[in-house]
Amino acid sequence: MTRHARNCTAGAVYTYHEKKKDAQASGYGTNAQRLGKDSVKDFDCCCLSLQPCQNPVITKEGYLFDKEAILKYIIAKKNENSHKLKEYERLKKKEADVNFNKAVAETSKKVDQFLKGENSIVSKSSGGKQEAASSISNMSTGHDKELPSFWIPSKTPTVERNNFQKPVNIIPCPVSGKPLKVKDLIDVKFKPYIDQQDNKKALITKENRYVCAVTHDILSNSVPCAVLKPTGDVVTLECVEKIIKKDWIHPLTNVKLSENDIIVMQRGGTGYSQTNTKLEAKQARPALQA
């Protein structure tokens, strides 16, 4: 029977509260913490630099990048793929040379063995009979040039190299991993929020930066947004559902739209949180045994 005290330690049952308290103090169990606003990328920030975009562009999957940052990434990946291709061609040529030299060596080895076998046959005439002279030396069998010295670098056993594959000349998206091309990047136009008091503030310190191009609602991480592909205007998903999808006409230019012309922007996304729907960070630690 347990004692009714605050610091009861004589209980026969290891309660959940005691287990959680001991795990927190001893470093065992899984740490879970909900991420705050500072740990989540803003909707108008680049997925690479995590800073507000100066020249925003968006991919077909809805990931926003600064044009300068994504072009630097693409150029770096192209140079990396070029270096990999040159290394592949060098290794391929080296392998062809090794195979050719190996074939030549095998052919010359067979010729030497044949000639030594012919030269080892010595015909002697004694009483009208021919006798073949035999030798017990290992030099007559073609091993005169092979040294059993494993400490000589040229004679040490080597491991055959694995077959290498030709590198694929594809630039993956840094976030989604899907193929990325410069022609697939779409320019984005944010409509700035006009406030006389915030005009002197820096862009990154402004709480309200942009509004919907149609309804003029303030945009934030909590507001789902979409980009209209023909013009690059940013609107809310509520505007898409209630206004655009009625007639499938662009509200600003009266251009006919389709389902593919609406790109839903991916919100959030950092090293801790991928989207705004998963804001809990977990750290696995050793389990505490009861």
Contacts in CASP RR format, 6 or more apart in sequence:
PFRMAT RR
TARGET T0000
AUTHOR 0000-0000-0000
METHOD contacts of the structure
MODEL  1
MTRHARNCTAGAVYTYHEKKKDAQASGYGTNAQRLGKDSVKDFDCCCLSL
QPCQNPVITKEGYLFDKEAILKYIIAKKNENSHKLKEYERLKKKEADVNF
NKAVAETSKKVDQFLKGENSIVSKSSGGKQEAASSISNMSTGHDKELPSF
WIPSKTPTVERNNFQKPVNIIPCPVSGKPLKVKDLIDVKFKPYIDQQDNK
KALITKENRYVCAVTHDILSNSVPCAVLKPTGDVVTLECVEKIIKKDWIH
PLTNVKLSENDIIVMQRGGTGYSQTNTKLEAKQARPALQA
2 8 0 8 1.000
2 10 0 8 1.000
2 11 0 8 1.000
2 12 0 8 1.000
2 13 0 8 1.000
3 10 0 8 1.000
3 11 0 8 1.000
14 290 0 8 1.000
19 288 0 8 1.000
19 290 0 8 1.000
22 28 0 8 1.000
22 288 0 8 1.000
23 29 0 8 1.000
23 288 0 8 1.000
26 288 0 8 1.000
27 285 0 8 1.000
27 286 0 8 1.000
28 285 0 8 1.000
28 286 0 8 1.000
28 287 0 8 1.000
28 288 0 8 1.000
29 284 0 8 1.000
29 285 0 8 1.000
29 286 0 8 1.000
29 287 0 8 1.000
29 288 0 8 1.000
30 282 0 8 1.000
30 283 0 8 1.000
30 284 0 8 1.000
30 285 0 8 1.000
31 282 0 8 1.000
31 283 0 8 1.000
31 285 0 8 1.000
32 280 0 8 1.000
32 281 0 8 1.000
32 282 0 8 1.000
32 283 0 8 1.000
33 280 0 8 1.000
33 281 0 8 1.000
34 279 0 8 1.000
34 280 0 8 1.000
34 281 0 8 1.000
35 272 0 8 1.000
35 273 0 8 1.000
35 279 0 8 1.000
35 280 0 8 1.000
35 281 0 8 1.000
36 279 0 8 1.000
37 221 0 8 1.000
39 270 0 8 1.000
39 272 0 8 1.000
39 273 0 8 1.000
39 281 0 8 1.000
40 221 0 8 1.000
40 268 0 8 1.000
40 269 0 8 1.000
40 270 0 8 1.000
40 272 0 8 1.000
40 273 0 8 1.000
40 276 0 8 1.000
40 279 0 8 1.000
41 47 0 8 1.000
41 50 0 8 1.000
41 268 0 8 1.000
41 269 0 8 1.000
41 270 0 8 1.000
42 52 0 8 1.000
42 221 0 8 1.000
42 268 0 8 1.000
43 64 0 8 1.000
43 219 0 8 1.000
43 220 0 8 1.000
43 221 0 8 1.000
43 223 0 8 1.000
43 225 0 8 1.000
43 265 0 8 1.000
43 267 0 8 1.000
43 268 0 8 1.000
44 52 0 8 1.000
44 53 0 8 1.000
44 56 0 8 1.000
44 64 0 8 1.000
44 190 0 8 1.000
44 209 0 8 1.000
44 210 0 8 1.000
44 219 0 8 1.000
45 51 0 8 1.000
45 52 0 8 1.000
45 53 0 8 1.000
45 64 0 8 1.000
46 52 0 8 1.000
46 53 0 8 1.000
46 56 0 8 1.000
46 64 0 8 1.000
46 65 0 8 1.000
46 66 0 8 1.000
46 69 0 8 1.000
46 70 0 8 1.000
47 63 0 8 1.000
47 64 0 8 1.000
47 65 0 8 1.000
47 174 0 8 1.000
47 175 0 8 1.000
47 269 0 8 1.000
48 65 0 8 1.000
48 66 0 8 1.000
48 69 0 8 1.000
48 70 0 8 1.000
48 73 0 8 1.000
48 174 0 8 1.000
49 66 0 8 1.000
49 69 0 8 1.000
50 270 0 8 1.000
51 66 0 8 1.000
51 204 0 8 1.000
52 203 0 8 1.000
52 204 0 8 1.000
52 209 0 8 1.000
53 64 0 8 1.000
53 65 0 8 1.000
53 66 0 8 1.000
53 67 0 8 1.000
53 188 0 8 1.000
54 66 0 8 1.000
54 67 0 8 1.000
54 68 0 8 1.000
55 66 0 8 1.000
55 67 0 8 1.000
55 68 0 8 1.000
55 187 0 8 1.000
56 64 0 8 1.000
56 65 0 8 1.000
56 66 0 8 1.000
56 67 0 8 1.000
56 187 0 8 1.000
56 188 0 8 1.000
56 190 0 8 1.000
57 64 0 8 1.000
57 65 0 8 1.000
57 66 0 8 1.000
57 67 0 8 1.000
57 70 0 8 1.000
57 185 0 8 1.000
57 186 0 8 1.000
57 187 0 8 1.000
57 188 0 8 1.000
58 64 0 8 1.000
58 65 0 8 1.000
58 185 0 8 1.000
58 186 0 8 1.000
58 188 0 8 1.000
58 227 0 8 1.000
58 263 0 8 1.000
58 265 0 8 1.000
59 65 0 8 1.000
59 173 0 8 1.000
59 176 0 8 1.000
59 180 0 8 1.000
59 184 0 8 1.000
59 185 0 8 1.000
59 186 0 8 1.000
60 184 0 8 1.000
60 186 0 8 1.000
60 263 0 8 1.000
61 173 0 8 1.000
61 175 0 8 1.000
61 176 0 8 1.000
61 178 0 8 1.000
61 266 0 8 1.000
62 227 0 8 1.000
62 263 0 8 1.000
62 264 0 8 1.000
62 265 0 8 1.000
62 266 0 8 1.000
63 173 0 8 1.000
63 175 0 8 1.000
63 176 0 8 1.000
63 266 0 8 1.000
64 188 0 8 1.000
64 265 0 8 1.000
64 266 0 8 1.000
65 185 0 8 1.000
67 185 0 8 1.000
67 187 0 8 1.000
70 185 0 8 1.000
71 182 0 8 1.000
73 174 0 8 1.000
74 171 0 8 1.000
74 180 0 8 1.000
74 182 0 8 1.000
77 171 0 8 1.000
77 172 0 8 1.000
78 171 0 8 1.000
81 167 0 8 1.000
81 169 0 8 1.000
81 171 0 8 1.000
84 167 0 8 1.000
85 166 0 8 1.000
85 167 0 8 1.000
85 169 0 8 1.000
88 164 0 8 1.000
88 166 0 8 1.000
88 167 0 8 1.000
91 164 0 8 1.000
112 142 0 8 1.000
113 142 0 8 1.000
116 140 0 8 1.000
116 141 0 8 1.000
116 142 0 8 1.000
117 140 0 8 1.000
120 133 0 8 1.000
120 135 0 8 1.000
120 140 0 8 1.000
121 132 0 8 1.000
121 133 0 8 1.000
122 132 0 8 1.000
122 133 0 8 1.000
123 130 0 8 1.000
123 131 0 8 1.000
123 132 0 8 1.000
124 130 0 8 1.000
124 131 0 8 1.000
124 133 0 8 1.000
138 144 0 8 1.000
147 155 0 8 1.000
148 155 0 8 1.000
149 155 0 8 1.000
150 156 0 8 1.000
150 157 0 8 1.000
170 179 0 8 1.000
171 179 0 8 1.000
171 180 0 8 1.000
171 181 0 8 1.000
172 178 0 8 1.000
172 179 0 8 1.000
172 180 0 8 1.000
173 179 0 8 1.000
173 180 0 8 1.000
175 266 0 8 1.000
175 269 0 8 1.000
186 227 0 8 1.000
186 229 0 8 1.000
186 232 0 8 1.000
186 263 0 8 1.000
187 232 0 8 1.000
188 227 0 8 1.000
188 232 0 8 1.000
188 234 0 8 1.000
189 213 0 8 1.000
189 231 0 8 1.000
189 232 0 8 1.000
189 233 0 8 1.000
189 234 0 8 1.000
190 209 0 8 1.000
190 210 0 8 1.000
190 219 0 8 1.000
190 234 0 8 1.000
191 210 0 8 1.000
191 211 0 8 1.000
191 212 0 8 1.000
191 213 0 8 1.000
191 216 0 8 1.000
191 233 0 8 1.000
191 234 0 8 1.000
192 209 0 8 1.000
192 210 0 8 1.000
192 211 0 8 1.000
193 206 0 8 1.000
193 208 0 8 1.000
193 209 0 8 1.000
193 210 0 8 1.000
193 211 0 8 1.000
193 218 0 8 1.000
195 208 0 8 1.000
198 206 0 8 1.000
198 207 0 8 1.000
198 208 0 8 1.000
203 209 0 8 1.000
208 218 0 8 1.000
208 220 0 8 1.000
209 219 0 8 1.000
210 218 0 8 1.000
210 219 0 8 1.000
210 234 0 8 1.000
211 217 0 8 1.000
211 218 0 8 1.000
211 219 0 8 1.000
212 219 0 8 1.000
212 225 0 8 1.000
212 234 0 8 1.000
212 235 0 8 1.000
212 236 0 8 1.000
212 239 0 8 1.000
213 233 0 8 1.000
213 234 0 8 1.000
213 235 0 8 1.000
213 252 0 8 1.000
214 233 0 8 1.000
214 235 0 8 1.000
214 239 0 8 1.000
214 243 0 8 1.000
214 251 0 8 1.000
214 252 0 8 1.000
215 235 0 8 1.000
215 236 0 8 1.000
215 238 0 8 1.000
215 239 0 8 1.000
215 243 0 8 1.000
217 223 0 8 1.000
217 236 0 8 1.000
217 238 0 8 1.000
217 239 0 8 1.000
219 225 0 8 1.000
219 234 0 8 1.000
219 236 0 8 1.000
221 267 0 8 1.000
221 268 0 8 1.000
221 276 0 8 1.000
222 276 0 8 1.000
223 236 0 8 1.000
224 236 0 8 1.000
224 237 0 8 1.000
224 238 0 8 1.000
224 264 0 8 1.000
224 265 0 8 1.000
224 267 0 8 1.000
225 234 0 8 1.000
225 235 0 8 1.000
225 236 0 8 1.000
225 237 0 8 1.000
225 264 0 8 1.000
225 265 0 8 1.000
225 267 0 8 1.000
226 234 0 8 1.000
226 235 0 8 1.000
226 236 0 8 1.000
226 237 0 8 1.000
226 240 0 8 1.000
226 262 0 8 1.000
226 263 0 8 1.000
226 264 0 8 1.000
226 265 0 8 1.000
227 233 0 8 1.000
227 234 0 8 1.000
227 235 0 8 1.000
227 262 0 8 1.000
227 263 0 8 1.000
227 265 0 8 1.000
228 234 0 8 1.000
228 235 0 8 1.000
228 244 0 8 1.000
228 250 0 8 1.000
228 257 0 8 1.000
228 261 0 8 1.000
228 262 0 8 1.000
229 260 0 8 1.000
229 261 0 8 1.000
229 262 0 8 1.000
229 263 0 8 1.000
230 250 0 8 1.000
230 253 0 8 1.000
230 255 0 8 1.000
230 257 0 8 1.000
230 261 0 8 1.000
231 250 0 8 1.000
231 252 0 8 1.000
231 253 0 8 1.000
231 255 0 8 1.000
233 252 0 8 1.000
234 265 0 8 1.000
235 244 0 8 1.000
237 264 0 8 1.000
239 251 0 8 1.000
240 262 0 8 1.000
243 251 0 8 1.000
244 250 0 8 1.000
244 251 0 8 1.000
244 257 0 8 1.000
244 262 0 8 1.000
248 256 0 8 1.000
248 257 0 8 1.000
248 258 0 8 1.000
249 255 0 8 1.000
249 256 0 8 1.000
249 257 0 8 1.000
250 256 0 8 1.000
250 257 0 8 1.000
266 275 0 8 1.000
267 275 0 8 1.000
267 276 0 8 1.000
268 274 0 8 1.000
268 275 0 8 1.000
268 276 0 8 1.000
269 275 0 8 1.000
272 281 0 8 1.000
273 279 0 8 1.000
273 281 0 8 1.000
END
